[in-house]
Amino acid sequence: MYTDAELTETIAALQHPDPEERAAMLKALWAWPAQDKRLWPYMEALLEDTSPCFFGSPPRFAEIRWLAAQALAADYRAQGVKRSVHLPQAVAPVSAEALLTAAHRENLVVTDARNSLLAVFAHLQRTDQLQRSDITFP
């Protein structure tokens, strides 16, 4: 269980206006579950966050809510809670290569820089060109 200071710091990151800050905390919570139920409402709130984010190696791009679902499911498992996290009509992670291909198809000027690829992801999101499906995280 987190100390009050750790809890406050984690909540602040999960509520940060910058999606990169939210994503960074969610990546950490996915890798190292907090095992603190007090964080669940804050992670659950992010299940609605469709902001684009970057993670992984090789690079992947997704919506914040995908990372939130992974982090929440990891915390459930770490605490022995048998509960799944369901994301309706979610975008599965997209590779940098797939984004570059889509950018060229759309005649978008793009580099392989992260911010440029995040902009491509956001464009494809806005124009409903990313495949969506219901995803359940056990």
Backbone as CSV, one residue per row, in Angstrom:
resi,resn,N_x,N_y,N_z,CA_x,CA_y,CA_z,C_x,C_y,C_z
1,MET,0.850,-1.179,0.000,0.000,0.000,0.000,0.895,1.242,0.000
2,TYR,0.481,2.216,-0.759,1.237,3.451,-0.881,1.141,4.296,0.393
3,THR,2.200,5.063,0.642,2.126,6.071,1.696,1.222,7.191,1.175
4,ASP,0.809,8.073,2.067,-0.032,9.193,1.637,0.681,10.052,0.594
5,ALA,1.980,10.259,0.778,2.743,11.072,-0.177,2.814,10.389,-1.546
6,GLU,3.066,9.076,-1.556,3.108,8.336,-2.825,1.749,8.348,-3.516
7,LEU,0.703,8.196,-2.722,-0.654,8.216,-3.267,-0.952,9.573,-3.904
8,THR,-0.623,10.642,-3.200,-0.859,11.995,-3.709,-0.095,12.230,-5.006
9,GLU,1.157,11.812,-5.049,1.986,11.984,-6.244,1.434,11.177,-7.423
10,THR,1.001,9.966,-7.155,0.463,9.105,-8.215,-0.845,9.658,-8.757
11,ILE,-1.723,10.089,-7.873,-3.003,10.673,-8.298,-2.757,11.931,-9.133
12,ALA,-1.806,12.746,-8.702,-1.491,13.968,-9.459,-1.040,13.621,-10.878
13,ALA,-0.228,12.588,-11.018,0.228,12.177,-12.354,-0.928,11.630,-13.187
14,LEU,-1.820,10.862,-12.563,-2.963,10.298,-13.288,-3.961,11.368,-13.719
15,GLN,-3.969,12.498,-13.016,-4.889,13.586,-13.347,-4.198,14.736,-14.087
16,HIS,-2.937,14.560,-14.404,-2.163,15.623,-15.053,-2.787,15.988,-16.399
17,PRO,-2.791,17.274,-16.756,-3.378,17.672,-18.043,-2.600,17.163,-19.267
18,ASP,-1.321,16.857,-19.095,-0.499,16.373,-20.202,-0.657,14.854,-20.345
19,PRO,-1.147,14.375,-21.497,-1.323,12.932,-21.680,-0.034,12.133,-21.490
20,GLU,1.116,12.734,-21.812,2.376,12.013,-21.630,2.639,11.717,-20.158
21,GLU,2.255,12.625,-19.282,2.415,12.399,-17.841,1.481,11.280,-17.374
22,ARG,0.235,11.318,-17.846,-0.713,10.257,-17.479,-0.210,8.910,-17.991
23,ALA,0.256,8.898,-19.234,0.753,7.657,-19.830,1.970,7.127,-19.077
24,ALA,2.877,8.009,-18.695,4.076,7.577,-17.968,3.704,6.890,-16.659
25,MET,2.744,7.459,-15.936,2.335,6.842,-14.675,1.627,5.514,-14.930
26,LEU,0.778,5.462,-15.938,0.075,4.210,-16.241,1.050,3.109,-16.654
27,LYS,2.077,3.462,-17.423,3.094,2.470,-17.804,3.779,1.911,-16.558
28,ALA,4.094,2.798,-15.618,4.735,2.356,-14.376,3.803,1.456,-13.570
29,LEU,2.525,1.828,-13.497,1.562,1.025,-12.731,1.273,-0.310,-13.405
30,TRP,1.398,-0.375,-14.708,1.226,-1.634,-15.435,2.402,-2.558,-15.124
31,ALA,3.613,-2.001,-15.147,4.814,-2.795,-14.889,4.960,-3.173,-13.418
32,TRP,4.612,-2.238,-12.534,4.751,-2.444,-11.090,3.441,-2.059,-10.409
33,PRO,2.471,-2.964,-10.389,1.163,-2.627,-9.801,1.294,-2.094,-8.378
34,ALA,0.528,-1.060,-8.102,0.570,-0.400,-6.797,-0.008,-1.268,-5.692
35,GLN,-0.940,-2.136,-6.052,-1.654,-2.949,-5.069,-2.281,-2.058,-3.997
36,ASP,-2.905,-0.997,-4.476,-3.558,-0.048,-3.581,-4.910,0.326,-4.187
37,LYS,-5.967,-0.191,-3.588,-7.324,0.013,-4.117,-7.729,1.482,-4.166
38,ARG,-7.054,2.314,-3.407,-7.392,3.743,-3.424,-7.114,4.375,-4.792
39,LEU,-6.287,3.729,-5.600,-5.985,4.249,-6.938,-7.004,3.818,-7.988
40,TRP,-7.793,2.801,-7.693,-8.714,2.267,-8.694,-9.641,3.316,-9.295
41,PRO,-10.270,4.184,-8.500,-11.168,5.169,-9.129,-10.449,6.093,-10.116
42,TYR,-9.189,6.379,-9.859,-8.429,7.269,-10.735,-8.046,6.554,-12.032
43,MET,-7.701,5.271,-11.928,-7.423,4.494,-13.136,-8.718,4.251,-13.908
44,GLU,-9.801,3.965,-13.195,-11.097,3.744,-13.853,-11.551,4.988,-14.610
45,ALA,-11.296,6.161,-14.067,-11.676,7.406,-14.746,-10.959,7.537,-16.089
46,LEU,-9.757,6.998,-16.180,-8.982,7.092,-17.418,-9.428,6.082,-18.474
47,LEU,-10.343,5.197,-18.125,-10.880,4.252,-19.112,-11.706,4.962,-20.182
48,GLU,-11.977,6.242,-19.976,-12.711,7.058,-20.955,-11.783,7.994,-21.728
49,ASP,-10.507,8.010,-21.392,-9.549,8.958,-21.963,-9.019,8.444,-23.306
50,THR,-9.409,9.098,-24.373,-8.986,8.669,-25.709,-7.771,9.444,-26.230
51,SER,-7.104,10.165,-25.365,-5.897,10.897,-25.784,-4.858,9.920,-26.328
52,PRO,-4.188,10.277,-27.422,-3.130,9.410,-27.948,-1.940,9.352,-26.991
53,CYS,-1.285,8.200,-26.976,-0.081,8.045,-26.156,0.890,7.093,-26.844
54,PHE,2.093,7.079,-26.338,3.201,6.291,-26.869,3.715,5.388,-25.761
55,PHE,4.080,4.161,-26.108,4.692,3.276,-25.119,5.452,2.169,-25.836
56,GLY,6.287,1.496,-25.079,6.891,0.254,-25.516,8.107,0.349,-26.409
57,SER,8.681,-0.813,-26.568,9.784,-1.012,-27.482,9.590,-2.390,-28.099
58,PRO,9.309,-2.464,-29.384,9.269,-1.373,-30.346,8.115,-0.413,-30.063
59,PRO,8.220,0.804,-30.581,7.211,1.826,-30.271,5.804,1.419,-30.696
60,ARG,4.867,1.696,-29.809,3.443,1.468,-30.067,2.694,2.737,-29.680
61,PHE,1.588,2.950,-30.357,0.749,4.119,-30.119,-0.660,3.628,-29.851
62,ALA,-1.308,4.232,-28.859,-2.650,3.801,-28.464,-3.353,4.970,-27.789
63,GLU,-4.524,4.674,-27.256,-5.254,5.652,-26.458,-4.884,5.444,-24.995
64,ILE,-4.928,6.522,-24.228,-4.635,6.437,-22.794,-5.480,5.337,-22.159
65,ARG,-6.730,5.213,-22.573,-7.614,4.241,-21.937,-7.106,2.813,-22.086
66,TRP,-6.364,2.516,-23.154,-5.791,1.181,-23.325,-4.746,0.929,-22.235
67,LEU,-3.894,1.920,-21.983,-2.909,1.786,-20.900,-3.593,1.712,-19.541
68,ALA,-4.653,2.503,-19.355,-5.386,2.478,-18.083,-5.972,1.093,-17.835
69,ALA,-6.513,0.479,-18.870,-7.078,-0.866,-18.724,-5.986,-1.872,-18.370
70,GLN,-4.837,-1.763,-19.006,-3.721,-2.666,-18.690,-3.273,-2.493,-17.239
71,ALA,-3.130,-1.241,-16.807,-2.677,-0.968,-15.438,-3.694,-1.451,-14.412
72,LEU,-4.965,-1.200,-14.675,-6.012,-1.618,-13.749,-6.099,-3.140,-13.683
73,ALA,-6.044,-3.811,-14.827,-6.081,-5.277,-14.846,-4.864,-5.857,-14.123
74,ALA,-3.703,-5.237,-14.296,-2.493,-5.700,-13.604,-2.644,-5.554,-12.095
75,ASP,-3.265,-4.453,-11.662,-3.463,-4.251,-10.228,-4.462,-5.266,-9.666
76,TYR,-5.528,-5.527,-10.416,-6.480,-6.564,-9.980,-5.754,-7.894,-9.801
77,ARG,-4.966,-8.299,-10.803,-4.248,-9.578,-10.728,-3.295,-9.597,-9.536
78,ALA,-2.568,-8.505,-9.330,-1.590,-8.439,-8.238,-2.257,-8.588,-6.875
79,GLN,-3.518,-8.160,-6.793,-4.246,-8.254,-5.526,-5.130,-9.498,-5.454
80,GLY,-5.057,-10.346,-6.467,-5.846,-11.571,-6.463,-7.331,-11.344,-6.708
81,VAL,-7.676,-10.204,-7.298,-9.071,-9.883,-7.599,-9.403,-10.456,-8.970
82,LYS,-10.421,-11.284,-9.029,-10.821,-11.907,-10.293,-11.837,-11.010,-10.990
83,ARG,-11.329,-10.000,-11.660,-12.172,-9.034,-12.350,-11.478,-8.644,-13.656
84,SER,-12.241,-8.580,-14.712,-11.716,-8.154,-16.007,-12.007,-6.673,-16.221
85,VAL,-11.276,-6.087,-17.139,-11.517,-4.704,-17.542,-11.936,-4.751,-19.007
86,HIS,-13.091,-4.166,-19.299,-13.634,-4.196,-20.661,-13.608,-2.792,-21.264
87,LEU,-13.054,-2.701,-22.462,-13.039,-1.435,-23.206,-13.875,-1.607,-24.472
88,PRO,-15.022,-0.960,-24.529,-15.814,-1.043,-25.756,-15.227,-0.144,-26.843
89,GLN,-15.200,-0.662,-28.050,-14.755,0.098,-29.225,-13.420,0.810,-29.005
90,ALA,-12.452,0.031,-28.563,-11.111,0.557,-28.292,-10.200,0.351,-29.499
91,VAL,-9.202,1.183,-29.592,-8.167,1.042,-30.612,-7.038,0.222,-30.004
92,ALA,-6.713,-0.894,-30.632,-5.562,-1.680,-30.188,-4.291,-0.908,-30.550
93,PRO,-3.197,-1.156,-29.853,-1.955,-0.444,-30.157,-1.558,-0.571,-31.631
94,VAL,-1.004,0.513,-32.149,-0.604,0.603,-33.550,0.910,0.816,-33.599
95,SER,1.575,0.104,-34.487,3.030,0.251,-34.613,3.391,1.545,-35.338
96,ALA,4.621,1.977,-35.137,5.122,3.161,-35.835,5.095,2.929,-37.343
97,GLU,5.430,1.711,-37.759,5.428,1.395,-39.187,4.035,1.542,-39.786
98,ALA,3.023,1.063,-39.074,1.643,1.176,-39.559,1.219,2.640,-39.649
99,LEU,1.648,3.451,-38.686,1.314,4.878,-38.736,2.012,5.571,-39.905
100,LEU,3.261,5.218,-40.159,3.977,5.801,-41.298,3.299,5.431,-42.616
101,THR,2.870,4.181,-42.730,2.159,3.731,-43.929,0.863,4.508,-44.110
102,ALA,0.107,4.657,-43.032,-1.159,5.402,-43.094,-0.909,6.869,-43.422
103,ALA,0.152,7.437,-42.873,0.473,8.840,-43.138,0.764,9.054,-44.621
104,HIS,1.513,8.154,-45.207,1.809,8.275,-46.635,0.541,8.107,-47.467
105,ARG,-0.316,7.192,-47.087,-1.591,6.980,-47.785,-2.454,8.242,-47.727
106,GLU,-2.391,8.945,-46.583,-3.183,10.161,-46.373,-2.465,11.428,-46.851
107,ASN,-1.262,11.245,-47.408,-0.447,12.386,-47.862,-0.138,13.361,-46.728
108,LEU,0.109,12.828,-45.553,0.483,13.650,-44.405,2.001,13.771,-44.359
109,VAL,2.479,14.942,-44.029,3.914,15.137,-43.841,4.247,14.609,-42.456
110,VAL,5.182,13.673,-42.419,5.481,13.027,-41.148,6.944,12.605,-41.117
111,THR,7.487,12.616,-39.911,8.805,12.041,-39.678,8.579,10.845,-38.769
112,ASP,9.641,10.162,-38.446,9.467,9.051,-37.514,9.634,9.508,-36.062
113,ALA,9.610,10.825,-35.855,9.679,11.368,-34.495,8.375,11.061,-33.760
114,ARG,8.487,10.836,-32.493,7.330,10.440,-31.677,6.172,11.431,-31.786
115,ASN,6.444,12.719,-31.650,5.353,13.704,-31.695,4.664,13.729,-33.054
116,SER,5.430,13.524,-34.103,4.854,13.477,-35.442,3.938,12.259,-35.577
117,LEU,4.374,11.132,-35.049,3.556,9.916,-35.115,2.325,10.026,-34.215
118,LEU,2.456,10.702,-33.087,1.275,10.947,-32.239,0.256,11.799,-32.990
119,ALA,0.742,12.768,-33.760,-0.161,13.610,-34.554,-0.863,12.789,-35.636
120,VAL,-0.146,11.848,-36.244,-0.769,10.962,-37.239,-1.839,10.111,-36.571
121,PHE,-1.518,9.548,-35.409,-2.498,8.742,-34.673,-3.745,9.580,-34.398
122,ALA,-3.545,10.811,-33.923,-4.680,11.689,-33.611,-5.504,11.993,-34.866
123,HIS,-4.837,12.215,-35.995,-5.550,12.465,-37.256,-6.395,11.243,-37.637
124,LEU,-5.795,10.073,-37.572,-6.519,8.844,-37.925,-7.680,8.601,-36.965
125,GLN,-7.490,8.978,-35.724,-8.553,8.867,-34.718,-9.717,9.791,-35.085
126,ARG,-9.393,11.055,-35.344,-10.423,12.053,-35.685,-11.196,11.679,-36.938
127,THR,-10.518,11.073,-37.896,-11.158,10.729,-39.167,-11.682,9.294,-39.167
128,ASP,-11.715,8.693,-38.000,-12.266,7.344,-37.794,-11.634,6.305,-38.724
129,GLN,-10.309,6.363,-38.824,-9.594,5.422,-39.682,-8.812,4.373,-38.899
130,LEU,-8.998,4.335,-37.603,-8.341,3.314,-36.790,-9.356,2.223,-36.470
131,GLN,-8.934,0.997,-36.631,-9.834,-0.121,-36.351,-10.159,-0.166,-34.862
132,ARG,-11.434,-0.317,-34.574,-11.901,-0.395,-33.185,-12.566,-1.741,-32.952
133,SER,-12.414,-2.226,-31.734,-13.092,-3.460,-31.339,-13.235,-3.464,-29.825
134,ASP,-14.106,-4.316,-29.350,-14.251,-4.489,-27.908,-13.066,-5.315,-27.421
135,ILE,-12.411,-4.843,-26.377,-11.234,-5.526,-25.837,-11.463,-5.783,-24.355
136,THR,-11.174,-7.006,-23.930,-11.269,-7.359,-22.517,-9.878,-7.733,-22.019
137,PHE,-9.504,-7.156,-20.900,-8.219,-7.429,-20.265,-8.481,-8.297,-19.039
138,PRO,-8.018,-9.538,-19.064,-8.294,-10.453,-17.928,-7.512,-10.083,-16.679
